[in-house]
Amino acid sequence: MIFLINTETNSRFFHEPGFRFLVIASAYAVAVELTRKLAGGSINPAYGLCVNITMFMDTGKGEELKWIWLYILLPFAGSFLALIFHEFIFKKTQEGMEELDKSSRGNDEPSYTPPQVATE
């Protein structure tokens, strides 16, 4: 979502590249901090899962496997939330911007017309 907000040209919230960098870096820092205790700061669920399994094999205690369900369930939950965001927010924003673009021109022509190729 942060990537779409900062890179999509039609729905870009912030036009300053420095501010976009700040938003992405802040989101990354928050994600690393939230996973620090559970996975050693790993954002990649496969790596975090492997760290916990390796710690379990090393110590033999079941405490490391206590949060293993997070690594299995949350990637699916995240993809489901991304689908909902795309279908209900991003598409509606794009449709609204297309309508605004059409109304500002006063006609129904597309905003981009591909160049015509000359044929003989």
Backbone as XML, in Angstrom:
<?xml version="1.0"?>
<chain id="A" units="angstrom">
  <residue number="1" name="MET">
    <atom name="N" x="0.823" y="-1.175" z="0.000"/>
    <atom name="CA" x="0.000" y="0.000" z="0.000"/>
    <atom name="C" x="0.881" y="1.257" z="0.000"/>
  </residue>
  <residue number="2" name="ILE">
    <atom name="N" x="1.921" y="1.250" z="0.814"/>
    <atom name="CA" x="2.815" y="2.410" z="0.857"/>
    <atom name="C" x="3.469" y="2.595" z="-0.506"/>
  </residue>
  <residue number="3" name="PHE">
    <atom name="N" x="3.844" y="1.490" z="-1.154"/>
    <atom name="CA" x="4.463" y="1.586" z="-2.476"/>
    <atom name="C" x="3.501" y="2.212" z="-3.471"/>
  </residue>
  <residue number="4" name="LEU">
    <atom name="N" x="2.235" y="1.766" z="-3.470"/>
    <atom name="CA" x="1.246" y="2.331" z="-4.396"/>
    <atom name="C" x="1.002" y="3.807" z="-4.124"/>
  </residue>
  <residue number="5" name="ILE">
    <atom name="N" x="0.898" y="4.165" z="-2.880"/>
    <atom name="CA" x="0.637" y="5.563" z="-2.528"/>
    <atom name="C" x="1.752" y="6.468" z="-3.047"/>
  </residue>
  <residue number="6" name="ASN">
    <atom name="N" x="2.968" y="5.994" z="-2.993"/>
    <atom name="CA" x="4.103" y="6.852" z="-3.316"/>
    <atom name="C" x="4.617" y="6.734" z="-4.735"/>
  </residue>
  <residue number="7" name="THR">
    <atom name="N" x="4.184" y="5.738" z="-5.497"/>
    <atom name="CA" x="4.725" y="5.583" z="-6.843"/>
    <atom name="C" x="3.690" y="5.735" z="-7.942"/>
  </residue>
  <residue number="8" name="GLU">
    <atom name="N" x="2.441" y="5.505" z="-7.664"/>
    <atom name="CA" x="1.406" y="5.607" z="-8.696"/>
    <atom name="C" x="1.236" y="7.070" z="-9.089"/>
  </residue>
  <residue number="9" name="THR">
    <atom name="N" x="1.424" y="7.366" z="-10.372"/>
    <atom name="CA" x="1.411" y="8.764" z="-10.811"/>
    <atom name="C" x="0.025" y="9.384" z="-10.750"/>
  </residue>
  <residue number="10" name="ASN">
    <atom name="N" x="-1.023" y="8.598" z="-10.921"/>
    <atom name="CA" x="-2.375" y="9.158" z="-10.918"/>
    <atom name="C" x="-2.921" y="9.398" z="-9.520"/>
  </residue>
  <residue number="11" name="SER">
    <atom name="N" x="-2.404" y="8.710" z="-8.527"/>
    <atom name="CA" x="-2.946" y="8.875" z="-7.180"/>
    <atom name="C" x="-1.857" y="9.217" z="-6.173"/>
  </residue>
  <residue number="12" name="ARG">
    <atom name="N" x="-0.816" y="9.851" z="-6.615"/>
    <atom name="CA" x="0.298" y="10.184" z="-5.731"/>
    <atom name="C" x="-0.141" y="11.255" z="-4.737"/>
  </residue>
  <residue number="13" name="PHE">
    <atom name="N" x="0.045" y="10.983" z="-3.453"/>
    <atom name="CA" x="-0.355" y="11.922" z="-2.421"/>
    <atom name="C" x="0.701" y="13.004" z="-2.201"/>
  </residue>
  <residue number="14" name="PHE">
    <atom name="N" x="1.946" y="12.620" z="-2.302"/>
    <atom name="CA" x="3.032" y="13.547" z="-2.022"/>
    <atom name="C" x="3.904" y="13.663" z="-3.261"/>
  </residue>
  <residue number="15" name="HIS">
    <atom name="N" x="4.143" y="14.881" z="-3.712"/>
    <atom name="CA" x="4.894" y="15.072" z="-4.945"/>
    <atom name="C" x="6.382" y="15.300" z="-4.709"/>
  </residue>
  <residue number="16" name="GLU">
    <atom name="N" x="6.787" y="15.496" z="-3.481"/>
    <atom name="CA" x="8.200" y="15.695" z="-3.174"/>
    <atom name="C" x="8.882" y="14.345" z="-2.993"/>
  </residue>
  <residue number="17" name="PRO">
    <atom name="N" x="9.941" y="14.041" z="-3.774"/>
    <atom name="CA" x="10.603" y="12.743" z="-3.640"/>
    <atom name="C" x="11.207" y="12.525" z="-2.257"/>
  </residue>
  <residue number="18" name="GLY">
    <atom name="N" x="11.696" y="13.569" z="-1.611"/>
    <atom name="CA" x="12.263" y="13.418" z="-0.279"/>
    <atom name="C" x="11.226" y="12.990" z="0.741"/>
  </residue>
  <residue number="19" name="PHE">
    <atom name="N" x="10.026" y="13.507" z="0.617"/>
    <atom name="CA" x="8.966" y="13.128" z="1.549"/>
    <atom name="C" x="8.514" y="11.692" z="1.298"/>
  </residue>
  <residue number="20" name="ARG">
    <atom name="N" x="8.468" y="11.287" z="0.033"/>
    <atom name="CA" x="8.108" y="9.896" z="-0.282"/>
    <atom name="C" x="9.131" y="8.945" z="0.322"/>
  </residue>
  <residue number="21" name="PHE">
    <atom name="N" x="10.408" y="9.305" z="0.233"/>
    <atom name="CA" x="11.453" y="8.493" z="0.842"/>
    <atom name="C" x="11.240" y="8.389" z="2.346"/>
  </residue>
  <residue number="22" name="LEU">
    <atom name="N" x="10.881" y="9.487" z="2.979"/>
    <atom name="CA" x="10.657" y="9.504" z="4.421"/>
    <atom name="C" x="9.506" y="8.576" z="4.810"/>
  </residue>
  <residue number="23" name="VAL">
    <atom name="N" x="8.434" y="8.571" z="4.031"/>
    <atom name="CA" x="7.287" y="7.708" z="4.325"/>
    <atom name="C" x="7.680" y="6.236" z="4.213"/>
  </residue>
  <residue number="24" name="ILE">
    <atom name="N" x="8.372" y="5.873" z="3.135"/>
    <atom name="CA" x="8.764" y="4.476" z="2.939"/>
    <atom name="C" x="9.762" y="4.041" z="4.013"/>
  </residue>
  <residue number="25" name="ALA">
    <atom name="N" x="10.746" y="4.868" z="4.311"/>
    <atom name="CA" x="11.743" y="4.527" z="5.330"/>
    <atom name="C" x="11.101" y="4.401" z="6.708"/>
  </residue>
  <residue number="26" name="SER">
    <atom name="N" x="10.150" y="5.257" z="7.016"/>
    <atom name="CA" x="9.460" y="5.182" z="8.311"/>
    <atom name="C" x="8.643" y="3.902" z="8.423"/>
  </residue>
  <residue number="27" name="ALA">
    <atom name="N" x="7.944" y="3.541" z="7.356"/>
    <atom name="CA" x="7.155" y="2.303" z="7.373"/>
    <atom name="C" x="8.059" y="1.090" z="7.547"/>
  </residue>
  <residue number="28" name="TYR">
    <atom name="N" x="9.203" y="1.103" z="6.886"/>
    <atom name="CA" x="10.156" y="0.001" z="7.014"/>
    <atom name="C" x="10.698" y="-0.079" z="8.442"/>
  </residue>
  <residue number="29" name="ALA">
    <atom name="N" x="11.042" y="1.058" z="9.021"/>
    <atom name="CA" x="11.575" y="1.081" z="10.384"/>
    <atom name="C" x="10.546" y="0.577" z="11.392"/>
  </residue>
  <residue number="30" name="VAL">
    <atom name="N" x="9.296" y="0.967" z="11.214"/>
    <atom name="CA" x="8.236" y="0.496" z="12.117"/>
    <atom name="C" x="8.056" y="-1.013" z="11.978"/>
  </residue>
  <residue number="31" name="ALA">
    <atom name="N" x="8.073" y="-1.518" z="10.746"/>
    <atom name="CA" x="7.910" y="-2.960" z="10.528"/>
    <atom name="C" x="9.057" y="-3.746" z="11.159"/>
  </residue>
  <residue number="32" name="VAL">
    <atom name="N" x="10.277" y="-3.262" z="11.019"/>
    <atom name="CA" x="11.425" y="-3.943" z="11.627"/>
    <atom name="C" x="11.313" y="-3.908" z="13.146"/>
  </residue>
  <residue number="33" name="GLU">
    <atom name="N" x="10.925" y="-2.784" z="13.695"/>
    <atom name="CA" x="10.816" y="-2.668" z="15.154"/>
    <atom name="C" x="9.721" y="-3.589" z="15.704"/>
  </residue>
  <residue number="34" name="LEU">
    <atom name="N" x="8.608" y="-3.707" z="14.984"/>
    <atom name="CA" x="7.522" y="-4.568" z="15.450"/>
    <atom name="C" x="7.893" y="-6.048" z="15.404"/>
  </residue>
  <residue number="35" name="THR">
    <atom name="N" x="8.801" y="-6.429" z="14.519"/>
    <atom name="CA" x="9.178" y="-7.840" z="14.409"/>
    <atom name="C" x="10.489" y="-8.155" z="15.123"/>
  </residue>
  <residue number="36" name="ARG">
    <atom name="N" x="11.075" y="-7.187" z="15.781"/>
    <atom name="CA" x="12.389" y="-7.391" z="16.407"/>
    <atom name="C" x="12.376" y="-8.510" z="17.449"/>
  </residue>
  <residue number="37" name="LYS">
    <atom name="N" x="11.411" y="-8.523" z="18.336"/>
    <atom name="CA" x="11.390" y="-9.522" z="19.406"/>
    <atom name="C" x="11.005" y="-10.901" z="18.875"/>
  </residue>
  <residue number="38" name="LEU">
    <atom name="N" x="10.082" y="-10.929" z="17.935"/>
    <atom name="CA" x="9.560" y="-12.202" z="17.445"/>
    <atom name="C" x="10.495" y="-12.876" z="16.451"/>
  </residue>
  <residue number="39" name="ALA">
    <atom name="N" x="11.056" y="-12.117" z="15.520"/>
    <atom name="CA" x="11.856" y="-12.727" z="14.453"/>
    <atom name="C" x="13.212" y="-12.073" z="14.290"/>
  </residue>
  <residue number="40" name="GLY">
    <atom name="N" x="13.667" y="-11.340" z="15.267"/>
    <atom name="CA" x="14.961" y="-10.694" z="15.143"/>
    <atom name="C" x="14.978" y="-9.549" z="14.151"/>
  </residue>
  <residue number="41" name="GLY">
    <atom name="N" x="13.843" y="-8.924" z="13.910"/>
    <atom name="CA" x="13.766" y="-7.795" z="12.993"/>
    <atom name="C" x="13.556" y="-8.185" z="11.550"/>
  </residue>
  <residue number="42" name="SER">
    <atom name="N" x="13.166" y="-9.416" z="11.296"/>
    <atom name="CA" x="12.964" y="-9.866" z="9.920"/>
    <atom name="C" x="11.555" y="-9.535" z="9.455"/>
  </residue>
  <residue number="43" name="ILE">
    <atom name="N" x="11.454" y="-8.961" z="8.259"/>
    <atom name="CA" x="10.144" y="-8.681" z="7.677"/>
    <atom name="C" x="9.714" y="-9.833" z="6.779"/>
  </residue>
  <residue number="44" name="ASN">
    <atom name="N" x="10.671" y="-10.599" z="6.291"/>
    <atom name="CA" x="10.381" y="-11.732" z="5.423"/>
    <atom name="C" x="9.843" y="-12.886" z="6.274"/>
  </residue>
  <residue number="45" name="PRO">
    <atom name="N" x="8.594" y="-13.329" z="6.047"/>
    <atom name="CA" x="8.038" y="-14.387" z="6.888"/>
    <atom name="C" x="8.769" y="-15.720" z="6.738"/>
  </residue>
  <residue number="46" name="ALA">
    <atom name="N" x="9.306" y="-16.019" z="5.563"/>
    <atom name="CA" x="10.035" y="-17.277" z="5.386"/>
    <atom name="C" x="11.299" y="-17.283" z="6.244"/>
  </residue>
  <residue number="47" name="TYR">
    <atom name="N" x="12.001" y="-16.166" z="6.263"/>
    <atom name="CA" x="13.209" y="-16.067" z="7.085"/>
    <atom name="C" x="12.856" y="-16.138" z="8.573"/>
  </residue>
  <residue number="48" name="GLY">
    <atom name="N" x="11.811" y="-15.425" z="8.985"/>
    <atom name="CA" x="11.399" y="-15.449" z="10.381"/>
    <atom name="C" x="10.979" y="-16.838" z="10.834"/>
  </residue>
  <residue number="49" name="LEU">
    <atom name="N" x="10.286" y="-17.554" z="9.962"/>
    <atom name="CA" x="9.877" y="-18.923" z="10.275"/>
    <atom name="C" x="11.106" y="-19.812" z="10.441"/>
  </residue>
  <residue number="50" name="CYS">
    <atom name="N" x="12.071" y="-19.668" z="9.548"/>
    <atom name="CA" x="13.292" y="-20.472" z="9.635"/>
    <atom name="C" x="14.092" y="-20.156" z="10.892"/>
  </residue>
  <residue number="51" name="VAL">
    <atom name="N" x="14.127" y="-18.887" z="11.280"/>
    <atom name="CA" x="14.837" y="-18.511" z="12.509"/>
    <atom name="C" x="14.200" y="-19.206" z="13.706"/>
  </residue>
  <residue number="52" name="ASN">
    <atom name="N" x="12.883" y="-19.193" z="13.790"/>
    <atom name="CA" x="12.207" y="-19.827" z="14.928"/>
    <atom name="C" x="12.383" y="-21.340" z="14.919"/>
  </residue>
  <residue number="53" name="ILE">
    <atom name="N" x="12.322" y="-21.963" z="13.753"/>
    <atom name="CA" x="12.518" y="-23.417" z="13.680"/>
    <atom name="C" x="13.951" y="-23.772" z="14.070"/>
  </residue>
  <residue number="54" name="THR">
    <atom name="N" x="14.916" y="-22.990" z="13.604"/>
    <atom name="CA" x="16.315" y="-23.238" z="13.954"/>
    <atom name="C" x="16.545" y="-23.058" z="15.451"/>
  </residue>
  <residue number="55" name="MET">
    <atom name="N" x="15.939" y="-22.031" z="16.035"/>
    <atom name="CA" x="16.071" y="-21.831" z="17.482"/>
    <atom name="C" x="15.438" y="-22.993" z="18.246"/>
  </residue>
  <residue number="56" name="PHE">
    <atom name="N" x="14.319" y="-23.512" z="17.747"/>
    <atom name="CA" x="13.676" y="-24.663" z="18.389"/>
    <atom name="C" x="14.586" y="-25.884" z="18.313"/>
  </residue>
  <residue number="57" name="MET">
    <atom name="N" x="15.191" y="-26.102" z="17.140"/>
    <atom name="CA" x="16.078" y="-27.259" z="16.985"/>
    <atom name="C" x="17.326" y="-27.107" z="17.854"/>
  </residue>
  <residue number="58" name="ASP">
    <atom name="N" x="17.764" y="-25.883" z="18.076"/>
    <atom name="CA" x="18.959" y="-25.636" z="18.875"/>
    <atom name="C" x="18.686" y="-25.806" z="20.366"/>
  </residue>
  <residue number="59" name="THR">
    <atom name="N" x="17.568" y="-25.264" z="20.843"/>
    <atom name="CA" x="17.288" y="-25.302" z="22.282"/>
    <atom name="C" x="16.408" y="-26.474" z="22.687"/>
  </residue>
  <residue number="60" name="GLY">
    <atom name="N" x="15.555" y="-26.928" z="21.795"/>
    <atom name="CA" x="14.653" y="-28.022" z="22.119"/>
    <atom name="C" x="13.436" y="-27.589" z="22.913"/>
  </residue>
  <residue number="61" name="LYS">
    <atom name="N" x="13.288" y="-26.291" z="23.158"/>
    <atom name="CA" x="12.136" y="-25.782" z="23.894"/>
    <atom name="C" x="11.034" y="-25.415" z="22.913"/>
  </residue>
  <residue number="62" name="GLY">
    <atom name="N" x="9.804" y="-25.560" z="23.342"/>
    <atom name="CA" x="8.672" y="-25.247" z="22.481"/>
    <atom name="C" x="8.301" y="-23.780" z="22.442"/>
  </residue>
  <residue number="63" name="GLU">
    <atom name="N" x="9.004" y="-22.955" z="23.203"/>
    <atom name="CA" x="8.688" y="-21.522" z="23.262"/>
    <atom name="C" x="8.860" y="-20.845" z="21.907"/>
  </residue>
  <residue number="64" name="GLU">
    <atom name="N" x="9.826" y="-21.298" z="21.110"/>
    <atom name="CA" x="10.071" y="-20.690" z="19.801"/>
    <atom name="C" x="8.939" y="-20.978" z="18.818"/>
  </residue>
  <residue number="65" name="LEU">
    <atom name="N" x="8.238" y="-22.089" z="19.013"/>
    <atom name="CA" x="7.155" y="-22.455" z="18.098"/>
    <atom name="C" x="5.814" y="-21.851" z="18.512"/>
  </residue>
  <residue number="66" name="LYS">
    <atom name="N" x="5.826" y="-21.073" z="19.571"/>
    <atom name="CA" x="4.592" y="-20.471" z="20.077"/>
    <atom name="C" x="3.947" y="-19.545" z="19.049"/>
  </residue>
  <residue number="67" name="TRP">
    <atom name="N" x="4.747" y="-18.829" z="18.275"/>
    <atom name="CA" x="4.235" y="-17.849" z="17.320"/>
    <atom name="C" x="4.322" y="-18.322" z="15.873"/>
  </residue>
  <residue number="68" name="ILE">
    <atom name="N" x="4.518" y="-19.596" z="15.656"/>
    <atom name="CA" x="4.700" y="-20.093" z="14.287"/>
    <atom name="C" x="3.442" y="-19.904" z="13.432"/>
  </residue>
  <residue number="69" name="TRP">
    <atom name="N" x="2.290" y="-19.888" z="14.064"/>
    <atom name="CA" x="1.041" y="-19.709" z="13.318"/>
    <atom name="C" x="0.990" y="-18.339" z="12.643"/>
  </residue>
  <residue number="70" name="LEU">
    <atom name="N" x="1.688" y="-17.354" z="13.226"/>
    <atom name="CA" x="1.722" y="-16.025" z="12.609"/>
    <atom name="C" x="2.367" y="-16.061" z="11.231"/>
  </residue>
  <residue number="71" name="TYR">
    <atom name="N" x="3.446" y="-16.817" z="11.112"/>
    <atom name="CA" x="4.163" y="-16.880" z="9.842"/>
    <atom name="C" x="3.371" y="-17.627" z="8.770"/>
  </residue>
  <residue number="72" name="ILE">
    <atom name="N" x="2.482" y="-18.476" z="9.184"/>
    <atom name="CA" x="1.675" y="-19.234" z="8.222"/>
    <atom name="C" x="0.398" y="-18.475" z="7.872"/>
  </residue>
  <residue number="73" name="LEU">
    <atom name="N" x="-0.247" y="-17.884" z="8.839"/>
    <atom name="CA" x="-1.545" y="-17.253" z="8.628"/>
    <atom name="C" x="-1.464" y="-15.818" z="8.102"/>
  </residue>
  <residue number="74" name="LEU">
    <atom name="N" x="-0.565" y="-15.023" z="8.631"/>
    <atom name="CA" x="-0.552" y="-13.596" z="8.311"/>
    <atom name="C" x="-0.195" y="-13.244" z="6.864"/>
  </residue>
  <residue number="75" name="PRO">
    <atom name="N" x="0.651" y="-13.998" z="6.153"/>
    <atom name="CA" x="0.825" y="-13.667" z="4.731"/>
    <atom name="C" x="-0.475" y="-13.790" z="3.935"/>
  </residue>
  <residue number="76" name="PHE">
    <atom name="N" x="-1.294" y="-14.778" z="4.263"/>
    <atom name="CA" x="-2.588" y="-14.908" z="3.587"/>
    <atom name="C" x="-3.533" y="-13.774" z="3.984"/>
  </residue>
  <residue number="77" name="ALA">
    <atom name="N" x="-3.517" y="-13.410" z="5.262"/>
    <atom name="CA" x="-4.353" y="-12.294" z="5.712"/>
    <atom name="C" x="-3.909" y="-10.987" z="5.055"/>
  </residue>
  <residue number="78" name="GLY">
    <atom name="N" x="-2.610" y="-10.791" z="4.915"/>
    <atom name="CA" x="-2.099" y="-9.592" z="4.255"/>
    <atom name="C" x="-2.482" y="-9.532" z="2.791"/>
  </residue>
  <residue number="79" name="SER">
    <atom name="N" x="-2.433" y="-10.670" z="2.101"/>
    <atom name="CA" x="-2.826" y="-10.665" z="0.688"/>
    <atom name="C" x="-4.324" y="-10.421" z="0.547"/>
  </residue>
  <residue number="80" name="PHE">
    <atom name="N" x="-5.110" y="-10.916" z="1.486"/>
    <atom name="CA" x="-6.548" y="-10.662" z="1.457"/>
    <atom name="C" x="-6.840" y="-9.176" z="1.688"/>
  </residue>
  <residue number="81" name="LEU">
    <atom name="N" x="-6.140" y="-8.560" z="2.633"/>
    <atom name="CA" x="-6.312" y="-7.121" z="2.868"/>
    <atom name="C" x="-5.864" y="-6.301" z="1.661"/>
  </residue>
  <residue number="82" name="ALA">
    <atom name="N" x="-4.805" y="-6.742" z="0.990"/>
    <atom name="CA" x="-4.355" y="-6.041" z="-0.219"/>
    <atom name="C" x="-5.404" y="-6.142" z="-1.319"/>
  </residue>
  <residue number="83" name="LEU">
    <atom name="N" x="-6.055" y="-7.294" z="-1.436"/>
    <atom name="CA" x="-7.123" y="-7.464" z="-2.419"/>
    <atom name="C" x="-8.281" y="-6.524" z="-2.115"/>
  </residue>
  <residue number="84" name="ILE">
    <atom name="N" x="-8.681" y="-6.451" z="-0.859"/>
    <atom name="CA" x="-9.774" y="-5.556" z="-0.469"/>
    <atom name="C" x="-9.392" y="-4.103" z="-0.749"/>
  </residue>
  <residue number="85" name="PHE">
    <atom name="N" x="-8.173" y="-3.718" z="-0.399"/>
    <atom name="CA" x="-7.713" y="-2.357" z="-0.663"/>
    <atom name="C" x="-7.756" y="-2.058" z="-2.153"/>
  </residue>
  <residue number="86" name="HIS">
    <atom name="N" x="-7.277" y="-2.988" z="-2.962"/>
    <atom name="CA" x="-7.231" y="-2.759" z="-4.409"/>
    <atom name="C" x="-8.629" y="-2.648" z="-4.996"/>
  </residue>
  <residue number="87" name="GLU">
    <atom name="N" x="-9.523" y="-3.542" z="-4.609"/>
    <atom name="CA" x="-10.861" y="-3.570" z="-5.201"/>
    <atom name="C" x="-11.729" y="-2.400" z="-4.755"/>
  </residue>
  <residue number="88" name="PHE">
    <atom name="N" x="-11.667" y="-2.039" z="-3.488"/>
    <atom name="CA" x="-12.613" y="-1.056" z="-2.969"/>
    <atom name="C" x="-12.054" y="0.360" z="-2.843"/>
  </residue>
  <residue number="89" name="ILE">
    <atom name="N" x="-10.760" y="0.513" z="-2.774"/>
    <atom name="CA" x="-10.201" y="1.853" z="-2.612"/>
    <atom name="C" x="-9.439" y="2.285" z="-3.852"/>
  </residue>
  <residue number="90" name="PHE">
    <atom name="N" x="-8.474" y="1.491" z="-4.288"/>
    <atom name="CA" x="-7.620" y="1.893" z="-5.400"/>
    <atom name="C" x="-8.404" y="2.012" z="-6.703"/>
  </residue>
  <residue number="91" name="LYS">
    <atom name="N" x="-9.249" y="1.023" z="-7.019"/>
    <atom name="CA" x="-10.025" y="1.077" z="-8.263"/>
    <atom name="C" x="-10.982" y="2.259" z="-8.264"/>
  </residue>
  <residue number="92" name="LYS">
    <atom name="N" x="-11.626" y="2.523" z="-7.144"/>
    <atom name="CA" x="-12.560" y="3.648" z="-7.067"/>
    <atom name="C" x="-11.821" y="4.973" z="-7.234"/>
  </residue>
  <residue number="93" name="THR">
    <atom name="N" x="-10.625" y="5.062" z="-6.671"/>
    <atom name="CA" x="-9.826" y="6.271" z="-6.843"/>
    <atom name="C" x="-9.469" y="6.466" z="-8.304"/>
  </residue>
  <residue number="94" name="GLN">
    <atom name="N" x="-9.068" y="5.387" z="-8.974"/>
    <atom name="CA" x="-8.715" y="5.479" z="-10.387"/>
    <atom name="C" x="-9.922" y="5.879" z="-11.227"/>
  </residue>
  <residue number="95" name="GLU">
    <atom name="N" x="-11.088" y="5.270" z="-10.955"/>
    <atom name="CA" x="-12.301" y="5.611" z="-11.705"/>
    <atom name="C" x="-12.668" y="7.074" z="-11.484"/>
  </residue>
  <residue number="96" name="GLY">
    <atom name="N" x="-12.572" y="7.538" z="-10.255"/>
    <atom name="CA" x="-12.878" y="8.934" z="-9.954"/>
    <atom name="C" x="-11.927" y="9.887" z="-10.651"/>
  </residue>
  <residue number="97" name="MET">
    <atom name="N" x="-10.658" y="9.530" z="-10.719"/>
    <atom name="CA" x="-9.688" y="10.392" z="-11.394"/>
    <atom name="C" x="-9.919" y="10.404" z="-12.902"/>
  </residue>
  <residue number="98" name="GLU">
    <atom name="N" x="-10.325" y="9.263" z="-13.471"/>
    <atom name="CA" x="-10.629" y="9.230" z="-14.903"/>
    <atom name="C" x="-11.842" y="10.102" z="-15.214"/>
  </residue>
  <residue number="99" name="GLU">
    <atom name="N" x="-12.872" y="10.032" z="-14.358"/>
    <atom name="CA" x="-14.054" y="10.877" z="-14.562"/>
    <atom name="C" x="-13.698" y="12.356" z="-14.420"/>
  </residue>
  <residue number="100" name="LEU">
    <atom name="N" x="-12.874" y="12.677" z="-13.456"/>
    <atom name="CA" x="-12.432" y="14.058" z="-13.272"/>
    <atom name="C" x="-11.637" y="14.535" z="-14.482"/>
  </residue>
  <residue number="101" name="ASP">
    <atom name="N" x="-10.811" y="13.665" z="-15.021"/>
    <atom name="CA" x="-10.024" y="14.007" z="-16.204"/>
    <atom name="C" x="-10.935" y="14.253" z="-17.402"/>
  </residue>
  <residue number="102" name="LYS">
    <atom name="N" x="-11.955" y="13.407" z="-17.569"/>
    <atom name="CA" x="-12.899" y="13.583" z="-18.679"/>
    <atom name="C" x="-13.691" y="14.879" z="-18.523"/>
  </residue>
  <residue number="103" name="SER">
    <atom name="N" x="-14.144" y="15.159" z="-17.313"/>
    <atom name="CA" x="-14.950" y="16.363" z="-17.105"/>
    <atom name="C" x="-14.115" y="17.636" z="-17.260"/>
  </residue>
  <residue number="104" name="SER">
    <atom name="N" x="-12.832" y="17.565" z="-16.931"/>
    <atom name="CA" x="-11.994" y="18.758" z="-17.084"/>
    <atom name="C" x="-11.712" y="19.055" z="-18.553"/>
  </residue>
  <residue number="105" name="ARG">
    <atom name="N" x="-11.723" y="18.025" z="-19.406"/>
    <atom name="CA" x="-11.532" y="18.238" z="-20.838"/>
    <atom name="C" x="-12.845" y="18.559" z="-21.531"/>
  </residue>
  <residue number="106" name="GLY">
    <atom name="N" x="-13.950" y="18.138" z="-20.946"/>
    <atom name="CA" x="-15.256" y="18.425" z="-21.528"/>
    <atom name="C" x="-15.682" y="17.460" z="-22.615"/>
  </residue>
  <residue number="107" name="ASN">
    <atom name="N" x="-14.971" y="16.376" z="-22.790"/>
    <atom name="CA" x="-15.379" y="15.373" z="-23.775"/>
    <atom name="C" x="-15.039" y="13.987" z="-23.259"/>
  </residue>
  <residue number="108" name="ASP">
    <atom name="N" x="-15.371" y="12.989" z="-24.049"/>
    <atom name="CA" x="-15.151" y="11.610" z="-23.623"/>
    <atom name="C" x="-13.929" y="10.982" z="-24.287"/>
  </residue>
  <residue number="109" name="GLU">
    <atom name="N" x="-13.034" y="11.788" z="-24.826"/>
    <atom name="CA" x="-11.840" y="11.243" z="-25.454"/>
    <atom name="C" x="-10.873" y="10.768" z="-24.373"/>
  </residue>
  <residue number="110" name="PRO">
    <atom name="N" x="-10.115" y="9.721" z="-24.669"/>
    <atom name="CA" x="-9.118" y="9.289" z="-23.688"/>
    <atom name="C" x="-8.021" y="10.337" z="-23.542"/>
  </residue>
  <residue number="111" name="SER">
    <atom name="N" x="-7.400" y="10.387" z="-22.368"/>
    <atom name="CA" x="-6.372" y="11.395" z="-22.123"/>
    <atom name="C" x="-5.101" y="11.112" z="-22.918"/>
  </residue>
  <residue number="112" name="TYR">
    <atom name="N" x="-4.914" y="9.879" z="-23.353"/>
    <atom name="CA" x="-3.724" y="9.535" z="-24.121"/>
    <atom name="C" x="-4.151" y="8.947" z="-25.441"/>
  </residue>
  <residue number="113" name="THR">
    <atom name="N" x="-3.660" y="9.507" z="-26.505"/>
    <atom name="CA" x="-3.927" y="8.939" z="-27.825"/>
    <atom name="C" x="-2.609" y="8.435" z="-28.380"/>
  </residue>
  <residue number="114" name="PRO">
    <atom name="N" x="-2.556" y="7.150" z="-28.736"/>
    <atom name="CA" x="-1.306" y="6.625" z="-29.268"/>
    <atom name="C" x="-0.972" y="7.276" z="-30.603"/>
  </residue>
  <residue number="115" name="PRO">
    <atom name="N" x="0.306" y="7.438" z="-30.910"/>
    <atom name="CA" x="0.679" y="8.062" z="-32.181"/>
    <atom name="C" x="0.238" y="7.211" z="-33.361"/>
  </residue>
  <residue number="116" name="GLN">
    <atom name="N" x="-0.150" y="7.883" z="-34.416"/>
    <atom name="CA" x="-0.594" y="7.193" z="-35.629"/>
    <atom name="C" x="0.622" y="6.823" z="-36.467"/>
  </residue>
  <residue number="117" name="VAL">
    <atom name="N" x="0.592" y="5.618" z="-37.002"/>
    <atom name="CA" x="1.678" y="5.150" z="-37.852"/>
    <atom name="C" x="1.305" y="5.457" z="-39.293"/>
  </residue>
  <residue number="118" name="ALA">
    <atom name="N" x="2.204" y="6.095" z="-39.987"/>
    <atom name="CA" x="1.942" y="6.441" z="-41.390"/>
    <atom name="C" x="2.044" y="5.190" z="-42.252"/>
  </residue>
  <residue number="119" name="THR">
    <atom name="N" x="1.036" y="4.961" z="-43.059"/>
    <atom name="CA" x="1.047" y="3.823" z="-43.983"/>
    <atom name="C" x="0.987" y="4.342" z="-45.404"/>
  </residue>
  <residue number="120" name="GLU">
    <atom name="N" x="1.608" y="3.633" z="-46.305"/>
    <atom name="CA" x="1.610" y="4.063" z="-47.703"/>
    <atom name="C" x="0.685" y="3.215" z="-48.517"/>
  </residue>
</chain>
